[in-house]
Amino acid sequence: MTEALVITGARLLGNDGADILIRDGVIAEIGPGISHNDARVIDADGLVALPGLVDLHTHLREPGYEASETILTGTRAAAAGGFTAVFAMPNTSPVADSAGVVEQELALGEAAGYATVQPIGAVTIGQKGERLAELGAMANSRAEVRVFSDDGFCVFDPLIMRRALEYVKSFGGVIAQHAQDPRLTEGAQMNEGAVSAELGLAGWPAVAEESIIARDVLLAEHVGSRLHVCHLSTAGSVDIIRWAKKRGIDVTAEVTPHHLLLTDDLVRGYDARYKVNPPLRREEDVLAVREGLADGTIDIVATDHAPHPSENKACEWQAAANGMVGLESALRVVHQTMVQTDRLSWTDVARVMSAAPARIGMLAGHGTELAAGRPANITLYDQSVAGEFTTAELHGRSENSPYLGRELPGQVRWTIHQGVVTLADGEIVEDLGARRGAE
């Protein structure tokens, strides 16, 4: 049994203030002046109350790459960013291509306690693109996997992709595709364009992403199955998804915070914190994905949180690893790029960062509205402040954030996961797994 909590004065989805009473991990009551004699009081006067954030695209690195991140440290980073659930990508060692590995990840997440960890299964054995992985076994395991991806690698063979779509259709699953034609991106180092030509770096053309998306939406239509497009990054990709949705194809898409804000001009300094896959694109692409998110063409924001040890980034550009950490900064970047520009309301933010990712991933108990009887997964956000993003705000094992030294609005003040406080007034609650075990 968890402690009773009462949140006072919270602005539900940025609207009028109200109190929220939580008992036994569930929202018991919402309204003005709730009695709280036996409850711990959280003063949320003026704070925006959102349903706990859900990230459909997180790299937690465990098992196998614990020097970069662990499930414990990654979920602490999630809590710091207001996330109560994360979907763990399968590029671990061993790869999460079997029931045994996804169940191990699930158990490690439960032991940590900071966020619900929902494993994503690999589409192919070892993410090699040659033979389908144990999709049915992972779906029927205790982890109940419903999202499958070879993220980091494109499922390039169209026959393998078709078979995967056919297989997951039988249990309502979804294939999340890393859209990158490997032949068109051999040796690529950054976005192909004026900046890559100026710097003499091999370019990564937009068509390498767009051509795979175009093929896959047609495959999904042919099969009648669900397709999700990971980290969409170009104006042309937005156009293809918009066309596919008008046609009635069952496709969803995500955009990362960094593709909503950062451009390939940042590569001029050869700072490898800005090296990412897909690469940072042109200003025109940034504006296009913002508009795509605003008009509903793009369904969700997902972080693609990708931690790396410092030595994998503090090196020459060509040798550096792709990827950025992003859990702690995601909501603040969305605030800056979408809310402050009047493209999204806080109700919209709840949709693209909580309800829709939970729906796409079929994750019960998350992404629900803030209402009596609903699970108490809640994020309390202070939109009135701003400050420089520093390493002190990073709670994982890696520091490869592209936002260090950048001014960002807002601050996540409180995160509540299943009725348990994981972030208290901006500070991570320590030894949470032990506390949960003692309940």
Number of C-alpha atoms within 10 A of each C-alpha: 10 15 15 21 24 25 22 24 22 24 20 23 21 17 13 11 20 19 24 27 23 27 20 16 21 19 24 19 18 19 13 12 11 15 10 15 9 10 15 14 14 17 14 24 15 20 25 24 28 29 31 31 31 33 28 29 24 28 25 30 23 27 20 14 17 17 14 22 23 22 28 22 19 33 29 28 26 33 34 31 30 34 33 31 30 30 25 30 29 31 26 20 14 14 21 34 28 21 21 14 22 27 20 17 23 19 15 17 25 17 16 22 26 36 30 23 26 26 29 33 34 31 32 24 19 21 24 16 19 14 14 19 22 17 25 17 16 27 23 13 15 15 23 21 26 24 29 30 28 27 24 17 17 21 30 20 10 13 11 17 23 17 15 24 26 21 19 21 17 10 12 14 24 27 30 29 26 24 28 26 21 15 9 15 20 11 13 17 24 26 27 21 17 13 18 20 12 9 12 10 18 18 21 26 20 23 18 17 25 24 16 21 28 17 13 24 25 13 22 23 17 13 15 14 24 23 25 25 24 26 27 23 28 26 21 19 27 24 15 17 24 17 15 21 14 10 10 9 20 16 25 24 26 26 25 23 24 29 25 26 19 18 19 21 16 17 21 12 10 14 16 24 26 28 25 19 20 25 27 26 27 22 15 11 21 22 16 20 27 24 18 21 23 20 13 14 23 24 23 29 29 28 29 28 26 25 29 26 17 16 9 17 22 15 14 11 20 16 12 20 21 22 24 26 28 28 30 26 29 24 25 24 22 24 22 18 18 22 17 14 12 11 15 20 17 18 14 18 23 23 23 27 27 28 22 21 29 25 15 21 22 17 20 10 14 27 28 22 21 21 15 16 14 19 26 30 31 28 25 29 27 19 17 11 10 13 12 13 20 14 14 8 17 23 20 23 20 20 23 26 25 21 21 18 12 11 14 20 21 19 24 26 21 26 36 25 25 27 22 24 21 29 25 17 17 18 15 20 18 12 12 18 15 12 12 16 10 8 8
